[in-house]
Amino acid sequence: MSDFIEISKLASPIYSNGRKASRAHAVTIALEIIRTKAGSHGDDIHLEQEFENLTKYADLIQAAMESER
């Protein structure tokens, strides 16, 4: 649960920044999600596959943040 709170804090400044900053925050949040999954799943996670999905994760996060505006 504490990881979720920390990720939420990363998203808070997004609303006052432009699209480039929004993308950077979305990628940062996606990386945090991958890091959290790796920490909780240990050897069961396939990092190569997760990093291949990084753009998809960031796209979904950014779309969700922009729909909140």
Distance bins in CASP14 RR format, pairs under 12 A and 6 or more apart:
PFRMAT RR
TARGET T0000
AUTHOR 0000-0000-0000
RMODE 2
METHOD distances of the structure
MODEL  1
1 7 0 0 0 0 0 1 0 0 0 0 0
1 8 0 0 0 0 0 1 0 0 0 0 0
1 36 0 0 0 0 0 1 0 0 0 0 0
1 40 0 0 0 0 0 1 0 0 0 0 0
2 8 0 0 0 0 0 1 0 0 0 0 0
2 9 0 0 0 0 0 1 0 0 0 0 0
2 32 0 0 0 0 0 1 0 0 0 0 0
2 36 0 0 0 0 1 0 0 0 0 0 0
3 9 0 0 0 0 0 1 0 0 0 0 0
3 10 0 0 0 0 0 1 0 0 0 0 0
3 29 0 0 0 0 0 1 0 0 0 0 0
3 32 1 0 0 1 0 0 0 0 0 0 0
3 33 0 0 0 0 1 0 0 0 0 0 0
3 34 0 0 0 0 0 1 0 0 0 0 0
3 35 0 0 0 0 1 0 0 0 0 0 0
3 36 1 0 1 0 0 0 0 0 0 0 0
3 37 0 0 0 0 1 0 0 0 0 0 0
3 38 0 0 0 0 0 1 0 0 0 0 0
3 39 0 0 0 0 1 0 0 0 0 0 0
3 40 0 0 0 0 1 0 0 0 0 0 0
4 10 0 0 0 0 0 1 0 0 0 0 0
4 11 0 0 0 0 0 1 0 0 0 0 0
4 29 0 0 0 0 0 1 0 0 0 0 0
4 32 0 0 0 0 1 0 0 0 0 0 0
4 33 0 0 0 0 1 0 0 0 0 0 0
4 36 0 0 0 0 1 0 0 0 0 0 0
4 40 0 0 0 0 0 1 0 0 0 0 0
5 11 0 0 0 0 0 1 0 0 0 0 0
5 12 0 0 0 0 0 1 0 0 0 0 0
5 32 0 0 0 0 0 1 0 0 0 0 0
5 36 0 0 0 0 0 1 0 0 0 0 0
6 12 0 0 0 0 0 1 0 0 0 0 0
6 28 0 0 0 0 0 1 0 0 0 0 0
6 29 0 0 0 0 0 1 0 0 0 0 0
6 32 1 0 0 1 0 0 0 0 0 0 0
6 33 0 0 0 0 0 1 0 0 0 0 0
6 35 0 0 0 0 0 1 0 0 0 0 0
6 36 0 0 0 0 1 0 0 0 0 0 0
7 25 0 0 0 0 0 1 0 0 0 0 0
7 26 0 0 0 0 0 1 0 0 0 0 0
7 28 0 0 0 0 1 0 0 0 0 0 0
7 29 1 0 1 0 0 0 0 0 0 0 0
7 30 0 0 0 0 1 0 0 0 0 0 0
7 31 0 0 0 0 0 1 0 0 0 0 0
7 32 1 0 1 0 0 0 0 0 0 0 0
7 33 1 0 0 1 0 0 0 0 0 0 0
7 34 0 0 0 0 0 1 0 0 0 0 0
7 35 0 0 0 0 1 0 0 0 0 0 0
7 36 1 0 0 1 0 0 0 0 0 0 0
7 37 0 0 0 0 0 1 0 0 0 0 0
7 57 0 0 0 0 0 1 0 0 0 0 0
7 61 0 0 0 0 1 0 0 0 0 0 0
8 14 0 0 0 0 0 1 0 0 0 0 0
8 25 0 0 0 0 0 1 0 0 0 0 0
8 29 0 0 0 0 1 0 0 0 0 0 0
8 32 0 0 0 0 0 1 0 0 0 0 0
8 33 0 0 0 0 0 1 0 0 0 0 0
8 61 0 0 0 0 0 1 0 0 0 0 0
8 65 0 0 0 0 0 1 0 0 0 0 0
9 25 0 0 0 0 0 1 0 0 0 0 0
9 28 0 0 0 0 0 1 0 0 0 0 0
9 29 0 0 0 0 0 1 0 0 0 0 0
9 32 0 0 0 0 0 1 0 0 0 0 0
10 21 0 0 0 0 0 1 0 0 0 0 0
10 22 0 0 0 0 0 1 0 0 0 0 0
10 24 0 0 0 0 0 1 0 0 0 0 0
10 25 1 0 0 1 0 0 0 0 0 0 0
10 26 0 0 0 0 1 0 0 0 0 0 0
10 27 0 0 0 0 0 1 0 0 0 0 0
10 28 1 0 1 0 0 0 0 0 0 0 0
10 29 1 0 1 0 0 0 0 0 0 0 0
10 30 0 0 0 0 0 1 0 0 0 0 0
10 31 0 0 0 0 1 0 0 0 0 0 0
10 32 1 0 0 1 0 0 0 0 0 0 0
10 33 0 0 0 0 0 1 0 0 0 0 0
10 35 0 0 0 0 0 1 0 0 0 0 0
10 61 0 0 0 0 0 1 0 0 0 0 0
10 65 0 0 0 0 0 1 0 0 0 0 0
11 17 0 0 0 0 0 1 0 0 0 0 0
11 21 0 0 0 0 0 1 0 0 0 0 0
11 22 0 0 0 0 1 0 0 0 0 0 0
11 24 0 0 0 0 0 1 0 0 0 0 0
11 25 1 0 0 1 0 0 0 0 0 0 0
11 26 0 0 0 0 1 0 0 0 0 0 0
11 28 0 0 0 0 1 0 0 0 0 0 0
11 29 1 0 0 1 0 0 0 0 0 0 0
11 30 0 0 0 0 0 1 0 0 0 0 0
11 32 0 0 0 0 0 1 0 0 0 0 0
11 33 0 0 0 0 0 1 0 0 0 0 0
11 61 0 0 0 0 1 0 0 0 0 0 0
11 62 0 0 0 0 0 1 0 0 0 0 0
11 64 0 0 0 0 1 0 0 0 0 0 0
11 65 1 0 0 1 0 0 0 0 0 0 0
11 66 0 0 0 0 0 1 0 0 0 0 0
11 68 0 0 0 0 1 0 0 0 0 0 0
12 25 0 0 0 0 1 0 0 0 0 0 0
12 29 0 0 0 0 0 1 0 0 0 0 0
12 65 0 0 0 0 0 1 0 0 0 0 0
12 68 0 0 0 0 0 1 0 0 0 0 0
13 21 1 0 0 1 0 0 0 0 0 0 0
13 22 0 0 0 0 1 0 0 0 0 0 0
13 24 0 0 0 0 0 1 0 0 0 0 0
13 25 1 0 0 1 0 0 0 0 0 0 0
13 28 0 0 0 0 0 1 0 0 0 0 0
13 29 0 0 0 0 0 1 0 0 0 0 0
13 65 0 0 0 0 0 1 0 0 0 0 0
14 20 0 0 0 0 0 1 0 0 0 0 0
14 21 1 0 0 1 0 0 0 0 0 0 0
14 22 1 0 1 0 0 0 0 0 0 0 0
14 23 0 0 0 0 1 0 0 0 0 0 0
14 24 0 0 0 0 1 0 0 0 0 0 0
14 25 1 0 1 0 0 0 0 0 0 0 0
14 26 1 0 0 1 0 0 0 0 0 0 0
14 27 0 0 0 0 0 1 0 0 0 0 0
14 28 0 0 0 0 0 1 0 0 0 0 0
14 29 0 0 0 0 1 0 0 0 0 0 0
14 61 0 0 0 0 1 0 0 0 0 0 0
14 62 0 0 0 0 1 0 0 0 0 0 0
14 64 0 0 0 0 0 1 0 0 0 0 0
14 65 1 0 1 0 0 0 0 0 0 0 0
14 66 0 0 0 0 1 0 0 0 0 0 0
14 68 0 0 0 0 1 0 0 0 0 0 0
14 69 0 0 0 0 1 0 0 0 0 0 0
15 21 0 0 0 0 0 1 0 0 0 0 0
15 22 0 0 0 0 1 0 0 0 0 0 0
15 25 0 0 0 0 1 0 0 0 0 0 0
15 65 1 0 0 1 0 0 0 0 0 0 0
15 66 0 0 0 0 1 0 0 0 0 0 0
15 67 0 0 0 0 0 1 0 0 0 0 0
15 68 1 0 0 1 0 0 0 0 0 0 0
15 69 1 0 0 1 0 0 0 0 0 0 0
16 22 0 0 0 0 0 1 0 0 0 0 0
16 25 0 0 0 0 0 1 0 0 0 0 0
16 65 0 0 0 0 0 1 0 0 0 0 0
16 69 0 0 0 0 0 1 0 0 0 0 0
17 23 0 0 0 0 1 0 0 0 0 0 0
17 24 0 0 0 0 1 0 0 0 0 0 0
17 25 1 0 0 1 0 0 0 0 0 0 0
17 26 0 0 0 0 0 1 0 0 0 0 0
17 62 0 0 0 0 0 1 0 0 0 0 0
17 65 0 0 0 0 0 1 0 0 0 0 0
17 66 0 0 0 0 0 1 0 0 0 0 0
17 69 0 0 0 0 0 1 0 0 0 0 0
18 24 0 0 0 0 1 0 0 0 0 0 0
18 25 0 0 0 0 1 0 0 0 0 0 0
18 26 0 0 0 0 0 1 0 0 0 0 0
18 62 0 0 0 0 0 1 0 0 0 0 0
18 65 0 0 0 0 0 1 0 0 0 0 0
18 66 0 0 0 0 0 1 0 0 0 0 0
18 69 0 0 0 0 0 1 0 0 0 0 0
19 25 0 0 0 0 0 1 0 0 0 0 0
19 26 0 0 0 0 0 1 0 0 0 0 0
19 62 0 0 0 0 1 0 0 0 0 0 0
19 65 0 0 0 0 0 1 0 0 0 0 0
19 66 0 0 0 0 1 0 0 0 0 0 0
19 69 0 0 0 0 0 1 0 0 0 0 0
20 26 0 0 0 0 0 1 0 0 0 0 0
20 27 0 0 0 0 0 1 0 0 0 0 0
20 62 0 0 0 0 0 1 0 0 0 0 0
21 27 0 0 0 0 0 1 0 0 0 0 0
21 28 0 0 0 0 0 1 0 0 0 0 0
21 62 0 0 0 0 0 1 0 0 0 0 0
21 65 0 0 0 0 0 1 0 0 0 0 0
22 28 0 0 0 0 0 1 0 0 0 0 0
22 29 0 0 0 0 0 1 0 0 0 0 0
22 58 0 0 0 0 0 1 0 0 0 0 0
22 59 0 0 0 0 0 1 0 0 0 0 0
22 61 0 0 0 0 1 0 0 0 0 0 0
22 62 1 0 1 0 0 0 0 0 0 0 0
22 63 0 0 0 0 0 1 0 0 0 0 0
22 64 0 0 0 0 0 1 0 0 0 0 0
22 65 1 0 0 1 0 0 0 0 0 0 0
22 66 1 0 0 1 0 0 0 0 0 0 0
22 67 0 0 0 0 0 1 0 0 0 0 0
22 68 0 0 0 0 0 1 0 0 0 0 0
22 69 0 0 0 0 1 0 0 0 0 0 0
23 29 0 0 0 0 0 1 0 0 0 0 0
23 30 0 0 0 0 0 1 0 0 0 0 0
23 55 0 0 0 0 0 1 0 0 0 0 0
23 58 1 0 0 1 0 0 0 0 0 0 0
23 59 0 0 0 0 1 0 0 0 0 0 0
23 61 0 0 0 0 1 0 0 0 0 0 0
23 62 1 0 0 1 0 0 0 0 0 0 0
23 63 0 0 0 0 0 1 0 0 0 0 0
23 65 0 0 0 0 1 0 0 0 0 0 0
23 66 0 0 0 0 0 1 0 0 0 0 0
24 30 0 0 0 0 0 1 0 0 0 0 0
24 31 0 0 0 0 0 1 0 0 0 0 0
24 58 0 0 0 0 1 0 0 0 0 0 0
24 61 0 0 0 0 0 1 0 0 0 0 0
24 62 0 0 0 0 1 0 0 0 0 0 0
24 65 0 0 0 0 0 1 0 0 0 0 0
25 31 0 0 0 0 0 1 0 0 0 0 0
25 32 0 0 0 0 0 1 0 0 0 0 0
25 58 0 0 0 0 1 0 0 0 0 0 0
25 61 0 0 0 0 1 0 0 0 0 0 0
25 62 0 0 0 0 1 0 0 0 0 0 0
25 64 0 0 0 0 0 1 0 0 0 0 0
25 65 1 0 0 1 0 0 0 0 0 0 0
25 66 0 0 0 0 0 1 0 0 0 0 0
26 32 0 0 0 0 0 1 0 0 0 0 0
26 33 0 0 0 0 0 1 0 0 0 0 0
26 54 0 0 0 0 0 1 0 0 0 0 0
26 55 0 0 0 0 1 0 0 0 0 0 0
26 56 0 0 0 0 0 1 0 0 0 0 0
26 57 0 0 0 0 1 0 0 0 0 0 0
26 58 1 0 1 0 0 0 0 0 0 0 0
26 59 1 0 0 1 0 0 0 0 0 0 0
26 60 0 0 0 0 1 0 0 0 0 0 0
26 61 1 0 1 0 0 0 0 0 0 0 0
26 62 1 1 0 0 0 0 0 0 0 0 0
26 63 0 0 0 0 1 0 0 0 0 0 0
26 64 0 0 0 0 1 0 0 0 0 0 0
26 65 1 0 0 1 0 0 0 0 0 0 0
26 66 0 0 0 0 1 0 0 0 0 0 0
27 33 0 0 0 0 0 1 0 0 0 0 0
27 34 0 0 0 0 0 1 0 0 0 0 0
27 51 0 0 0 0 0 1 0 0 0 0 0
27 54 1 0 0 1 0 0 0 0 0 0 0
27 55 0 0 0 0 1 0 0 0 0 0 0
27 56 0 0 0 0 0 1 0 0 0 0 0
27 57 0 0 0 0 1 0 0 0 0 0 0
27 58 1 0 1 0 0 0 0 0 0 0 0
27 59 0 0 0 0 1 0 0 0 0 0 0
27 60 0 0 0 0 0 1 0 0 0 0 0
27 61 0 0 0 0 1 0 0 0 0 0 0
27 62 0 0 0 0 1 0 0 0 0 0 0
27 65 0 0 0 0 0 1 0 0 0 0 0
28 34 0 0 0 0 0 1 0 0 0 0 0
28 35 0 0 0 0 0 1 0 0 0 0 0
28 54 0 0 0 0 0 1 0 0 0 0 0
28 57 0 0 0 0 0 1 0 0 0 0 0
28 58 0 0 0 0 1 0 0 0 0 0 0
28 61 0 0 0 0 1 0 0 0 0 0 0
28 62 0 0 0 0 0 1 0 0 0 0 0
28 65 0 0 0 0 0 1 0 0 0 0 0
29 35 0 0 0 0 0 1 0 0 0 0 0
29 36 0 0 0 0 0 1 0 0 0 0 0
29 54 0 0 0 0 0 1 0 0 0 0 0
29 57 0 0 0 0 1 0 0 0 0 0 0
29 58 1 0 0 1 0 0 0 0 0 0 0
29 59 0 0 0 0 0 1 0 0 0 0 0
29 60 0 0 0 0 0 1 0 0 0 0 0
29 61 1 0 1 0 0 0 0 0 0 0 0
29 62 0 0 0 0 1 0 0 0 0 0 0
29 64 0 0 0 0 1 0 0 0 0 0 0
29 65 0 0 0 0 1 0 0 0 0 0 0
30 36 0 0 0 0 0 1 0 0 0 0 0
30 37 0 0 0 0 0 1 0 0 0 0 0
30 50 0 0 0 0 1 0 0 0 0 0 0
30 51 0 0 0 0 1 0 0 0 0 0 0
30 52 0 0 0 0 0 1 0 0 0 0 0
30 53 0 0 0 0 1 0 0 0 0 0 0
30 54 1 0 1 0 0 0 0 0 0 0 0
30 55 0 0 0 0 1 0 0 0 0 0 0
30 56 0 0 0 0 1 0 0 0 0 0 0
30 57 1 1 0 0 0 0 0 0 0 0 0
30 58 1 0 1 0 0 0 0 0 0 0 0
30 59 0 0 0 0 1 0 0 0 0 0 0
30 60 0 0 0 0 1 0 0 0 0 0 0
30 61 1 0 1 0 0 0 0 0 0 0 0
30 62 0 0 0 0 1 0 0 0 0 0 0
30 64 0 0 0 0 0 1 0 0 0 0 0
30 65 0 0 0 0 0 1 0 0 0 0 0
31 37 0 0 0 0 0 1 0 0 0 0 0
31 38 0 0 0 0 0 1 0 0 0 0 0
31 47 0 0 0 0 0 1 0 0 0 0 0
31 50 0 0 0 0 1 0 0 0 0 0 0
31 51 0 0 0 0 1 0 0 0 0 0 0
31 53 0 0 0 0 0 1 0 0 0 0 0
31 54 1 0 0 1 0 0 0 0 0 0 0
31 55 0 0 0 0 0 1 0 0 0 0 0
31 57 0 0 0 0 1 0 0 0 0 0 0
31 58 0 0 0 0 1 0 0 0 0 0 0
31 61 0 0 0 0 0 1 0 0 0 0 0
32 38 0 0 0 0 0 1 0 0 0 0 0
32 39 0 0 0 0 0 1 0 0 0 0 0
32 50 0 0 0 0 0 1 0 0 0 0 0
32 54 0 0 0 0 0 1 0 0 0 0 0
32 57 0 0 0 0 0 1 0 0 0 0 0
32 58 0 0 0 0 0 1 0 0 0 0 0
32 61 0 0 0 0 0 1 0 0 0 0 0
33 39 0 0 0 0 0 1 0 0 0 0 0
33 40 0 0 0 0 0 1 0 0 0 0 0
33 41 0 0 0 0 0 1 0 0 0 0 0
33 45 0 0 0 0 0 1 0 0 0 0 0
33 50 0 0 0 0 1 0 0 0 0 0 0
33 51 0 0 0 0 0 1 0 0 0 0 0
33 53 0 0 0 0 1 0 0 0 0 0 0
33 54 0 0 0 0 1 0 0 0 0 0 0
33 56 0 0 0 0 0 1 0 0 0 0 0
33 57 1 0 0 1 0 0 0 0 0 0 0
33 58 0 0 0 0 1 0 0 0 0 0 0
33 60 0 0 0 0 0 1 0 0 0 0 0
33 61 0 0 0 0 1 0 0 0 0 0 0
34 40 0 0 0 0 0 1 0 0 0 0 0
34 41 0 0 0 0 0 1 0 0 0 0 0
34 45 0 0 0 0 1 0 0 0 0 0 0
34 46 0 0 0 0 0 1 0 0 0 0 0
34 47 1 0 0 1 0 0 0 0 0 0 0
34 48 0 0 0 0 0 1 0 0 0 0 0
34 49 0 0 0 0 0 1 0 0 0 0 0
34 50 1 0 1 0 0 0 0 0 0 0 0
34 51 1 0 0 1 0 0 0 0 0 0 0
34 52 0 0 0 0 0 1 0 0 0 0 0
34 53 0 0 0 0 1 0 0 0 0 0 0
34 54 1 0 0 1 0 0 0 0 0 0 0
34 56 0 0 0 0 0 1 0 0 0 0 0
34 57 1 0 0 1 0 0 0 0 0 0 0
34 58 0 0 0 0 0 1 0 0 0 0 0
34 61 0 0 0 0 0 1 0 0 0 0 0
35 41 0 0 0 0 0 1 0 0 0 0 0
35 42 0 0 0 0 0 1 0 0 0 0 0
35 45 0 0 0 0 0 1 0 0 0 0 0
35 47 0 0 0 0 1 0 0 0 0 0 0
35 50 0 0 0 0 1 0 0 0 0 0 0
35 51 0 0 0 0 0 1 0 0 0 0 0
35 54 0 0 0 0 0 1 0 0 0 0 0
35 57 0 0 0 0 0 1 0 0 0 0 0
36 42 0 0 0 0 0 1 0 0 0 0 0
36 45 0 0 0 0 0 1 0 0 0 0 0
36 50 0 0 0 0 0 1 0 0 0 0 0
36 57 0 0 0 0 0 1 0 0 0 0 0
37 44 0 0 0 0 1 0 0 0 0 0 0
37 45 1 0 1 0 0 0 0 0 0 0 0
37 46 0 0 0 0 0 1 0 0 0 0 0
37 47 0 0 0 0 1 0 0 0 0 0 0
37 49 0 0 0 0 0 1 0 0 0 0 0
37 50 1 0 0 1 0 0 0 0 0 0 0
37 51 0 0 0 0 0 1 0 0 0 0 0
37 53 0 0 0 0 0 1 0 0 0 0 0
37 54 0 0 0 0 0 1 0 0 0 0 0
37 57 0 0 0 0 0 1 0 0 0 0 0
38 44 0 0 0 0 1 0 0 0 0 0 0
38 45 1 0 1 0 0 0 0 0 0 0 0
38 46 0 0 0 0 1 0 0 0 0 0 0
38 47 1 0 0 1 0 0 0 0 0 0 0
38 48 0 0 0 0 0 1 0 0 0 0 0
38 49 0 0 0 0 0 1 0 0 0 0 0
38 50 1 0 0 1 0 0 0 0 0 0 0
38 51 0 0 0 0 0 1 0 0 0 0 0
39 45 1 0 0 1 0 0 0 0 0 0 0
39 47 0 0 0 0 0 1 0 0 0 0 0
39 50 0 0 0 0 0 1 0 0 0 0 0
41 47 0 0 0 0 0 1 0 0 0 0 0
41 49 0 0 0 0 0 1 0 0 0 0 0
41 50 0 0 0 0 1 0 0 0 0 0 0
42 50 0 0 0 0 0 1 0 0 0 0 0
44 50 0 0 0 0 0 1 0 0 0 0 0
45 51 0 0 0 0 0 1 0 0 0 0 0
45 53 0 0 0 0 0 1 0 0 0 0 0
46 52 0 0 0 0 1 0 0 0 0 0 0
46 53 0 0 0 0 0 1 0 0 0 0 0
47 53 0 0 0 0 0 1 0 0 0 0 0
47 54 0 0 0 0 0 1 0 0 0 0 0
48 54 0 0 0 0 0 1 0 0 0 0 0
49 56 0 0 0 0 0 1 0 0 0 0 0
49 57 0 0 0 0 0 1 0 0 0 0 0
50 56 0 0 0 0 0 1 0 0 0 0 0
50 57 0 0 0 0 1 0 0 0 0 0 0
51 57 0 0 0 0 1 0 0 0 0 0 0
51 58 0 0 0 0 0 1 0 0 0 0 0
53 59 0 0 0 0 0 1 0 0 0 0 0
53 60 0 0 0 0 1 0 0 0 0 0 0
53 61 0 0 0 0 0 1 0 0 0 0 0
54 60 0 0 0 0 0 1 0 0 0 0 0
54 61 0 0 0 0 0 1 0 0 0 0 0
55 61 0 0 0 0 0 1 0 0 0 0 0
55 62 0 0 0 0 0 1 0 0 0 0 0
56 62 0 0 0 0 0 1 0 0 0 0 0
56 63 0 0 0 0 0 1 0 0 0 0 0
57 63 0 0 0 0 0 1 0 0 0 0 0
57 64 0 0 0 0 0 1 0 0 0 0 0
58 64 0 0 0 0 0 1 0 0 0 0 0
58 65 0 0 0 0 0 1 0 0 0 0 0
59 65 0 0 0 0 0 1 0 0 0 0 0
59 66 0 0 0 0 0 1 0 0 0 0 0
60 66 0 0 0 0 0 1 0 0 0 0 0
60 67 0 0 0 0 0 1 0 0 0 0 0
61 67 0 0 0 0 0 1 0 0 0 0 0
61 68 0 0 0 0 0 1 0 0 0 0 0
62 68 0 0 0 0 0 1 0 0 0 0 0
62 69 0 0 0 0 0 1 0 0 0 0 0
63 69 0 0 0 0 0 1 0 0 0 0 0
END
